Amino acid sequence: MKKIGQEFINGTKYPNISNSDESKEIAPPARTREPQARETFDLPEVEKLDLPEVPIPQALVSRRSRRSFQDKPLDSSELASLLFYTQGIKRKLPGGKSLRTVPSAGARHALETYLYLHRAAELPRGLYHYRAEKHKLALLQEGNLMAKVYRGTLEQKFVQQAAAVFFWAADIYRMAWRYSERAYRYIMLDAGHVCQNLYLTGEVIQAGVCAIAAFDDDYLNDFLELDGREQFVIYAAALGSRKKKKN
Ligand SMILES: Cc1cc2nc3c(=O)[nH]c(=O)nc-3n(C[C@H](O)[C@H](O)[C@H](O)COP(=O)(O)O)c2cc1C
């Protein structure tokens, strides 16, 4: 096995990292990125949704990875819940800082959510970006893009049945501005929290979720129009309406 893993852990120990741009008083980067969109769609406010109340201990025990989905499309309330509970902004603080439904190192929140919607009741099929600040979905590419999503996720069969596939992309300088090389550790930890919230929201709306980290990085970055250096996909998940029988 190559030493890159050990080198990464060693090179990102506090005594070994560079001084951050923050410590050099370099201005911080923008708090969000908004790729150019063809159209944006409002999402319902989650406080107004009539979601079933699922106790946290129950959701934790019933959560599992599900890889078999019904054809049923996702409605806007389900989409709003999934997006808000994974990356939604709960509170804006002075200086542009925000608190979200997930923790994040230094509240840097350096992830952007991309969503391929294959089956949605009220929205056209296509690739979207979640505008967390506005709680809206922005359409980036319209059409049936499942063949690309399937290829990018290494042709894992269950992905083809998904109603939606989430991609979380790092905007690494947003984190590295404060933590320099150590940012690469923190961004992965942040992504784990986000995907767990997707699983738990799936327990509330009865959606099946399966995390995906086996993917073709370069192919997915090209698909999402990310440069692969400043911005790159680090985690994904497929989701669909749950089948009644055990799957
Ligand atoms: C970081 C990570 C990456 C994963 N990647 C994949 C994947 O690419 N394909 C897949 O089918 N499952 C993937 N999984 C799901 C795991 O296989 C699953 O969580 C594990 O088997 C335990 O099952 P459970 O989630 O039902 O408890 C991933 C899970 C994690 C946490």
The ligand as an ORCA input file, in Angstrom:
! r2SCAN-3c Opt
* xyz 0 1
  C     -18.263      6.520      3.811
  C     -19.264      5.537      3.289
  C     -19.236      5.171      1.962
  C     -20.173      4.279      1.439
  N     -20.165      4.011      0.104
  C     -21.062      3.130     -0.393
  C     -21.108      2.869     -1.781
  O     -20.378      3.453     -2.587
  N     -22.016      1.959     -2.209
  C     -22.876      1.312     -1.366
  O     -23.668      0.495     -1.824
  N     -22.863      1.572     -0.033
  C     -21.996      2.467      0.470
  N     -22.003      2.765      1.808
  C     -22.995      2.125      2.698
  C     -22.350      1.049      3.562
  O     -22.109     -0.090      2.784
  C     -23.261      0.762      4.766
  O     -23.371      1.900      5.575
  C     -22.743     -0.406      5.578
  O     -22.793     -1.603      4.868
  C     -23.488     -0.563      6.887
  O     -24.868     -0.775      6.636
  P     -25.997      0.184      7.208
  O     -25.777      1.563      6.664
  O     -27.286     -0.430      6.723
  O     -25.889      0.190      8.710
  C     -21.115      3.684      2.315
  C     -21.145      4.086      3.663
  C     -20.260      4.992      4.136
  C     -20.371      5.440      5.582
*
